[in-house]
Amino acid sequence: MAEAIISSKGQVTIPKEIREKYGLEKGRRIAFIPEHGEVVLVPTYKNPVARMLELRQLLRFSDSEIKAMIKEGKKEWSHDFS
């Protein structure tokens, strides 16, 4: 587990081992997602659909699996804004 300290300006330095492991480079955007009383940091992508297609090639998802993930994601996102 890696830890960081929040500065007086609300800034946090992501530990080097985490940045390297997840490819978090200068200029990379991340999202802060509140989840069950915690905050999850997630790298964001300019084009999430292109990213999903890229992952599909790496992980070999079928069309039906991708459609199911999109459907489930939409359901979860709608709960976040209700």
FILOLO-44770 format. One record per residue: chain; residue number from 1; x, y, z of N, C-alpha, C in turn. Coordinates in pm, 1 decimal. Layout:
N
  chaine  num      n.c1      n.c2      n.c3     ca.c1     ca.c2     ca.c3      c.c1      c.c2      c.c3
       A  NUM         X         Y         Z         X         Y         Z         X         Y         Z
...
//
This chain:
82
  chaine  num      n.c1      n.c2      n.c3     ca.c1     ca.c2     ca.c3      c.c1      c.c2      c.c3
       A    1      84.2    -117.5       0.0       0.0       0.0       0.0      88.6     123.6       0.0
       A    2      53.1     221.1     -80.9     126.2     346.7     -86.0      37.9     457.1     -28.0
       A    3     100.9     552.7      37.5      27.2     663.4      96.7      83.4     796.0      47.7
       A    4       1.6     900.3      59.1      44.5    1035.7      25.6     -21.2    1131.1     124.2
       A    5      31.5    1251.5     133.6     -22.2    1353.5     222.9     -86.1    1463.1     138.1
       A    6    -204.0    1508.4     177.8    -271.6    1617.4     108.1    -209.8    1748.8     155.5
       A    7    -167.7    1832.6      58.4    -106.4    1961.9      92.8    -213.8    2062.5     133.8
       A    8    -169.8    2178.9     180.0    -264.2    2284.2     219.4    -346.1    2333.3     100.2
       A    9    -297.9    2310.2     -20.8    -371.1    2349.1    -142.1    -457.0    2233.9    -195.0
       A   10    -462.8    2121.9    -122.6    -542.7    2007.1    -164.7    -472.9    1920.4    -267.9
       A   11    -343.8    1937.0    -284.5    -269.2    1860.1    -383.6    -211.6    1733.3    -322.4
       A   12    -198.9    1631.5    -406.6    -143.1    1502.9    -364.7     -41.6    1459.0    -469.1
       A   13      71.9    1409.1    -423.9     169.1    1350.4    -515.7     146.4    1200.2    -516.4
       A   14     119.3    1148.0    -635.2      98.4    1003.7    -647.6     236.0     937.2    -636.7
       A   15     252.0     841.1    -548.1     382.4     776.5    -529.8     438.2     719.9    -660.7
       A   16     569.8     729.0    -673.7     638.8     688.7    -796.4     604.8     546.9    -839.3
       A   17     603.6     452.5    -744.1     577.9     313.4    -781.9     437.1     295.8    -840.3
       A   18     341.7     374.3    -793.3     205.2     368.2    -847.0     202.2     431.1    -986.5
       A   19     267.0     547.9   -1002.9     272.2     613.3   -1134.8     334.4     522.0   -1238.4
       A   20     443.8     457.3   -1202.5     512.8     368.4   -1296.7     429.2     244.9   -1328.7
       A   21     371.2     185.6   -1227.3     294.2      62.9   -1246.7     174.3      85.0   -1338.3
       A   22     108.8     202.4   -1326.8     -13.7     228.0   -1402.1       4.6     327.9   -1517.0
       A   23     128.8     362.4   -1547.3     154.8     450.8   -1660.8      97.0     589.9   -1645.2
       A   24      97.9     641.6   -1523.7      44.6     774.9   -1497.4     155.2     877.7   -1517.3
       A   25     155.7     938.1   -1634.9     260.6    1033.5   -1670.7     210.3    1176.7   -1659.5
       A   26     302.3    1270.9   -1663.6     269.7    1412.9   -1658.0     164.4    1446.0   -1763.5
       A   27      62.1    1519.6   -1722.7     -43.6    1559.5   -1813.8    -159.4    1461.7   -1823.3
       A   28    -143.2    1342.8   -1767.0    -248.7    1241.0   -1771.0    -363.1    1283.8   -1680.5
       A   29    -484.4    1268.5   -1726.1    -601.1    1304.9   -1646.5    -648.8    1182.8   -1567.8
       A   30    -699.9    1209.0   -1447.9    -757.6    1102.4   -1366.3    -893.0    1149.4   -1314.0
       A   31    -979.7    1054.9   -1290.7   -1111.8    1084.5   -1233.9   -1112.6    1039.5   -1088.8
       A   32   -1183.5    1113.7   -1004.8   -1202.6    1079.2    -864.8   -1344.8    1026.6    -851.9
       A   33   -1358.1     898.7    -820.3   -1489.9     836.0    -816.1   -1523.3     796.7    -672.0
       A   34   -1626.6     860.7    -612.8   -1668.5     820.8    -478.3   -1738.0     685.9    -484.9
       A   35   -1695.6     595.2    -398.4   -1751.2     460.5    -402.0   -1751.5     399.8    -262.5
       A   36   -1869.8     379.2    -207.4   -1885.9     313.7     -76.7   -1800.0     378.9      32.1
       A   37   -1804.9     511.5      41.2   -1732.0     582.6     145.8   -1583.8     599.8     120.0
       A   38   -1536.9     560.7       2.6   -1396.5     576.8     -35.0   -1389.4     653.6    -166.3
       A   39   -1269.0     692.9    -204.7   -1248.4     759.8    -332.5   -1151.7     675.7    -414.8
       A   40   -1192.8     642.4    -536.1   -1111.1     562.9    -626.8   -1058.8     654.6    -736.3
       A   41    -928.8     648.3    -763.5    -868.3     726.3    -871.8    -860.7     638.4    -995.2
       A   42    -911.0     689.9   -1107.5    -914.8     612.3   -1230.2    -861.0     697.1   -1344.9
       A   43    -762.4     645.6   -1420.5    -715.6     720.2   -1537.2    -830.0     736.9   -1636.8
       A   44    -841.7     855.2   -1695.8    -946.2     879.0   -1794.4    -886.2     881.0   -1934.0
       A   45    -971.9     867.6   -2030.5    -929.7     864.6   -2169.8   -1012.8     964.4   -2247.8
       A   46    -950.9    1030.8   -2345.4   -1024.0    1126.4   -2427.4   -1136.8    1058.7   -2502.4
       A   47   -1114.9     935.2   -2544.8   -1214.9     861.5   -2620.5   -1233.5     724.3   -2556.5
       A   48   -1329.7     712.6   -2462.2   -1346.7     585.3   -2391.9   -1386.0     469.5   -2482.8
       A   49   -1457.0     497.5   -2592.3   -1495.3     389.9   -2683.5   -1371.4     333.0   -2752.3
       A   50   -1281.2     421.8   -2795.2   -1156.5     375.7   -2857.1   -1075.6     294.3   -2756.6
       A   51   -1074.9     337.1   -2631.8   -1002.9     264.0   -2527.4   -1064.3     125.5   -2507.8
       A   52   -1196.7     116.8   -2510.1   -1260.5     -12.6   -2493.4   -1225.3    -105.6   -2609.5
       A   53   -1221.9     -50.7   -2730.8   -1184.7    -132.2   -2846.0   -1039.7    -179.5   -2834.8
       A   54    -954.7     -92.3   -2782.1    -814.2    -128.5   -2759.6    -805.7    -243.0   -2658.4
       A   55    -881.4    -231.0   -2549.4    -882.6    -336.0   -2447.4    -939.0    -465.7   -2503.6
       A   56   -1036.5    -451.6   -2592.1   -1096.1    -570.5   -2653.0    -988.7    -651.9   -2725.1
       A   57    -901.9    -582.6   -2795.7    -795.6    -652.3   -2867.8    -699.5    -720.5   -2770.4
       A   58    -670.6    -652.1   -2660.1    -578.3    -707.9   -2561.7    -640.2    -824.2   -2484.4
       A   59    -765.7    -809.3   -2447.7    -830.2    -908.0   -2361.0    -923.4   -1002.5   -2435.4
       A   60    -943.6    -976.8   -2562.8   -1024.2   -1062.2   -2649.7   -1169.6   -1075.2   -2603.8
       A   61   -1235.1    -960.5   -2581.1   -1377.4    -960.2   -2548.5   -1458.6    -980.7   -2675.4
       A   62   -1568.8   -1051.3   -2664.8   -1659.7   -1068.8   -2778.6   -1750.9    -946.7   -2788.2
       A   63   -1818.6    -931.9   -2901.7   -1912.7    -821.4   -2918.9   -2020.9    -824.2   -2811.8
       A   64   -2073.1    -943.0   -2781.7   -2180.0    -953.4   -2681.8   -2129.0    -917.6   -2541.8
       A   65   -2005.1    -951.4   -2509.8   -1948.2    -915.3   -2379.4   -1932.8    -763.5   -2368.4
       A   66   -1888.1    -700.1   -2475.9   -1872.3    -553.9   -2474.3   -2008.1    -486.4   -2458.9
       A   67   -2108.7    -533.5   -2532.2   -2243.0    -476.1   -2521.0   -2296.5    -491.1   -2379.0
       A   68   -2271.7    -604.6   -2316.8   -2316.3    -628.0   -2179.0   -2244.4    -532.9   -2082.9
       A   69   -2114.6    -509.5   -2103.7   -2039.5    -417.1   -2017.0   -2090.7    -274.6   -2032.8
       A   70   -2119.6    -234.1   -2155.7   -2172.3     -99.1   -2179.6   -2307.7     -83.6   -2111.4
       A   71   -2394.1    -183.3   -2126.5   -2526.5    -179.9   -2064.2   -2514.4    -168.9   -1912.2
       A   72   -2426.8    -249.2   -1853.3   -2407.0    -246.5   -1708.3   -2348.7    -112.1   -1664.3
       A   73   -2254.0     -60.3   -1741.3   -2194.8      70.1   -1709.5   -2297.8     180.8   -1711.7
       A   74   -2384.5     180.8   -1812.0   -2490.0     282.9   -1820.7   -2582.6     274.4   -1700.2
       A   75   -2612.8     153.0   -1658.0   -2700.3     132.8   -1541.8   -2634.1     190.8   -1416.3
       A   76   -2505.0     163.0   -1398.0   -2431.9     214.4   -1281.0   -2421.1     366.0   -1285.9
       A   77   -2391.3     421.7   -1402.8   -2377.8     567.4   -1415.7   -2508.3     636.8   -1386.2
       A   78   -2621.3     579.3   -1426.7   -2750.0     642.6   -1402.4   -2780.3     650.0   -1253.2
       A   79   -2731.5     552.4   -1175.3   -2751.2     555.1   -1030.1   -2669.8     666.4    -966.2
       A   80   -2550.9     696.6   -1022.0   -2465.2     800.9    -966.1   -2528.1     939.3    -977.9
       A   81   -2615.4     960.6   -1076.3   -2672.3    1092.2   -1100.2   -2816.7    1103.5   -1055.1
       A   82   -2867.2     999.3    -990.5   -3007.0    1001.0    -945.9   -3018.9    1076.1    -816.5
//
